Amino acid sequence: MTNAIAHNLKTPLFVIGGFAENLKNEEDTEKKLHNIEIIQQQTEEMDILIHRMLDLSRFDSPALKLNCEVFDFKPFIEKILENYYVHTEHEIIFIYNSKAKIKADPAMLKTVLENLIDNAEKYSDYGSDITINVSDDVLSISNQCSSFDRENLSKLWQPYFRAAKGDNKSGSGIGLSIVKSALEMHGFKYKAEFENGIITFKFRFTSLD
């Protein structure tokens, strides 16, 4: 785990250092702005990585307690999706067919959904849709990922495992481990499926109706 952390931090630091060095002697304004943009992007990537490492550590701590509430799930999800509708290149299809309410820790569940949506957005085939479906007391998030290897299905929940190695997609391999820890704290059953080029992550929350 220490090696994985060091590797994930080393790459953006190397990029930041290189582009910062380029700024010293760069006179072309357009190139300067490009260098600054790359530095900002890599800094944001490091910030996300550090926060996810802290989340993983926090969720695995026996001292962490759930602050559960009963709330309507649909507006909760819609609020989270507002940011994704603006920034994603994929169409997000949200289907809600449930009268069930959910009892969960809102902050922790927000982290779960954001990690699942981020994962789907990052590894969806170009131009494909992301489908979020809530039916009865099951939530599923599906996306097309034709390059996925079914043999890796059982490894997805392992910390720092990335199924898409050797590509140009940034990622830490931490997100699904955070999801796993948070769902297990809630006692929610979860699984990943892969059929016909579509990968689906789903979990069952406790219906209160």
C-alpha positions as CSV (number, residue, x, y, z in Angstrom):
1,M,0.0,0.0,0.0
2,T,2.9,2.3,0.8
3,N,4.4,1.6,-2.6
4,A,1.1,2.4,-4.3
5,I,0.7,5.7,-2.4
6,A,4.2,6.7,-3.3
7,H,3.8,5.8,-7.0
8,N,0.5,7.7,-7.2
9,L,2.0,10.9,-5.6
10,K,5.3,10.7,-7.5
11,T,3.7,11.0,-11.0
12,P,1.9,14.3,-10.5
13,L,4.8,15.7,-8.5
14,F,7.1,14.9,-11.4
15,V,4.8,16.6,-13.9
16,I,4.4,19.7,-11.7
17,G,8.2,20.0,-11.2
18,G,8.8,19.7,-14.9
19,F,6.3,22.2,-16.0
20,A,7.2,24.6,-13.2
21,E,10.9,24.4,-14.4
22,N,9.7,25.3,-17.9
23,L,8.0,28.4,-16.6
24,K,11.3,29.9,-15.4
25,N,12.6,30.7,-18.9
26,E,9.4,30.7,-20.9
27,E,8.6,34.0,-22.6
28,D,5.7,32.9,-24.8
29,T,2.5,33.9,-23.0
30,E,0.4,31.1,-24.5
31,K,3.0,28.4,-23.5
32,K,3.1,29.9,-20.0
33,L,-0.6,29.6,-19.6
34,H,-0.5,26.0,-20.9
35,N,2.2,25.1,-18.3
36,I,0.2,26.8,-15.5
37,E,-3.0,24.9,-16.6
38,I,-1.1,21.5,-16.5
39,I,0.3,22.4,-13.0
40,Q,-3.2,23.2,-11.8
41,Q,-4.7,20.0,-13.2
42,Q,-2.0,17.9,-11.5
43,T,-2.4,19.7,-8.2
44,E,-6.2,19.0,-8.4
45,E,-5.4,15.3,-9.1
46,M,-3.1,15.2,-6.0
47,D,-5.8,16.8,-3.9
48,I,-8.4,14.3,-4.9
49,L,-5.9,11.4,-4.3
50,I,-5.0,12.7,-0.8
51,H,-8.7,13.1,0.1
52,R,-9.5,9.6,-1.1
53,M,-6.6,8.1,0.9
54,L,-7.9,9.9,4.0
55,D,-11.4,8.7,3.3
56,L,-10.2,5.1,2.9
57,S,-8.3,5.4,6.2
58,R,-11.2,7.0,8.0
59,F,-13.8,4.4,6.7
60,D,-11.6,1.5,7.8
61,S,-11.2,3.0,11.3
62,P,-13.2,1.1,14.1
63,A,-13.6,4.5,15.8
64,L,-15.8,5.9,13.0
65,K,-19.5,6.0,13.8
66,L,-22.4,6.3,11.4
67,N,-24.7,9.3,11.7
68,C,-27.8,7.8,10.0
69,E,-30.9,9.7,8.9
70,V,-34.1,8.7,7.1
71,F,-34.5,10.7,3.9
72,D,-35.9,10.7,0.4
73,F,-33.3,9.2,-1.9
74,K,-34.5,10.7,-5.2
75,P,-33.8,14.4,-4.4
76,F,-30.6,13.4,-2.7
77,I,-29.3,11.8,-5.9
78,E,-30.6,14.6,-8.1
79,K,-28.6,17.1,-6.1
80,I,-25.4,15.1,-6.6
81,L,-26.0,14.8,-10.3
82,E,-26.3,18.5,-10.9
83,N,-22.5,18.9,-11.1
84,Y,-22.1,16.0,-13.4
85,Y,-24.7,17.1,-15.9
86,V,-22.6,20.2,-16.6
87,H,-19.1,18.7,-16.8
88,T,-19.5,15.2,-18.2
89,E,-19.1,14.2,-21.9
90,H,-21.5,11.3,-21.3
91,E,-25.2,11.4,-21.2
92,I,-26.4,10.5,-17.7
93,I,-29.8,8.7,-17.6
94,F,-31.5,8.7,-14.2
95,I,-34.4,6.3,-13.7
96,Y,-36.2,6.3,-10.4
97,N,-38.9,3.7,-9.7
98,S,-39.1,3.4,-6.0
99,K,-41.2,4.5,-3.0
100,A,-38.7,3.3,-0.5
101,K,-36.8,5.8,1.7
102,I,-33.3,5.2,2.8
103,K,-31.7,5.1,6.2
104,A,-28.0,6.1,5.9
105,D,-25.3,8.5,6.8
106,P,-25.8,11.2,4.2
107,A,-22.2,12.4,4.0
108,M,-20.9,8.9,3.6
109,L,-23.5,7.9,1.1
110,K,-22.6,11.1,-1.0
111,T,-19.0,9.9,-1.0
112,V,-20.2,6.4,-2.2
113,L,-22.3,7.8,-5.1
114,E,-19.6,10.3,-6.2
115,N,-17.0,7.5,-6.3
116,L,-19.3,5.2,-8.3
117,I,-20.3,8.0,-10.8
118,D,-16.6,9.2,-11.1
119,N,-15.6,5.6,-11.9
120,A,-18.4,5.2,-14.5
121,E,-17.5,8.5,-16.1
122,K,-13.8,7.8,-16.2
123,Y,-14.1,4.3,-17.7
124,S,-17.1,4.6,-20.0
125,D,-16.5,4.1,-23.7
126,Y,-16.4,7.3,-25.6
127,G,-19.9,8.7,-26.4
128,S,-21.7,6.0,-24.4
129,D,-24.3,6.6,-21.7
130,I,-24.2,6.2,-17.9
131,T,-27.4,4.8,-16.4
132,I,-28.3,5.3,-12.8
133,N,-31.4,3.2,-11.8
134,V,-33.2,3.0,-8.5
135,S,-35.8,0.2,-8.4
136,D,-37.5,-0.8,-5.2
137,D,-34.5,-0.8,-2.7
138,V,-31.7,-1.4,-5.2
139,L,-29.5,1.3,-6.8
140,S,-27.4,0.4,-9.9
141,I,-24.9,2.4,-11.9
142,S,-24.1,1.0,-15.4
143,N,-21.7,2.0,-18.1
144,Q,-20.3,0.6,-21.3
145,C,-16.7,-0.5,-20.9
146,S,-15.7,-2.8,-23.8
147,S,-12.0,-3.0,-22.8
148,F,-12.8,-4.4,-19.3
149,D,-11.5,-7.9,-18.6
150,R,-14.1,-10.1,-16.8
151,E,-11.3,-11.9,-14.9
152,N,-10.7,-8.6,-13.0
153,L,-14.3,-8.5,-11.7
154,S,-13.5,-9.9,-8.3
155,K,-10.4,-7.7,-7.9
156,L,-12.2,-4.3,-8.4
157,W,-12.8,-3.8,-4.6
158,Q,-9.1,-4.2,-3.7
159,P,-7.3,-1.0,-2.6
160,Y,-5.1,0.5,-5.4
161,F,-6.2,-2.1,-8.0
162,R,-6.8,-0.6,-11.4
163,A,-8.2,-2.8,-14.1
164,A,-7.3,-0.3,-16.9
165,K,-3.5,-0.4,-16.7
166,G,-1.3,1.2,-19.4
167,D,-4.0,3.7,-20.5
168,N,-4.0,7.5,-20.2
169,K,-6.8,7.7,-17.7
170,S,-5.8,9.2,-14.3
171,G,-6.9,7.3,-11.3
172,S,-5.8,5.9,-7.9
173,G,-7.6,2.6,-7.6
174,I,-9.0,3.8,-4.2
175,G,-12.5,4.8,-5.1
176,L,-14.2,1.3,-5.1
177,S,-12.4,0.4,-1.9
178,I,-14.0,3.4,-0.2
179,V,-17.3,2.4,-1.6
180,K,-16.9,-1.2,-0.3
181,S,-15.9,0.1,3.2
182,A,-18.8,2.5,3.4
183,L,-21.4,0.1,2.2
184,E,-20.2,-2.6,4.6
185,M,-20.5,-0.1,7.5
186,H,-24.1,0.4,6.6
187,G,-24.7,-3.3,6.2
188,F,-25.7,-2.8,2.5
189,K,-25.2,-5.8,0.2
190,Y,-23.3,-4.9,-3.0
191,K,-21.8,-6.5,-6.1
192,A,-20.3,-5.8,-9.5
193,E,-21.5,-7.4,-12.8
194,F,-20.2,-7.5,-16.3
195,E,-22.4,-8.6,-19.2
196,N,-22.3,-7.7,-23.0
197,G,-19.7,-5.0,-22.5
198,I,-21.7,-3.3,-19.7
199,I,-20.3,-3.1,-16.2
200,T,-22.8,-2.5,-13.4
201,F,-22.2,-1.7,-9.7
202,K,-25.2,-2.1,-7.5
203,F,-26.2,-2.1,-3.8
204,R,-29.3,-2.9,-1.9
205,F,-30.4,-0.4,0.8
206,T,-32.9,-1.2,3.5
207,S,-36.4,-0.3,2.6
208,L,-38.4,1.4,5.4
209,D,-41.8,1.0,3.8
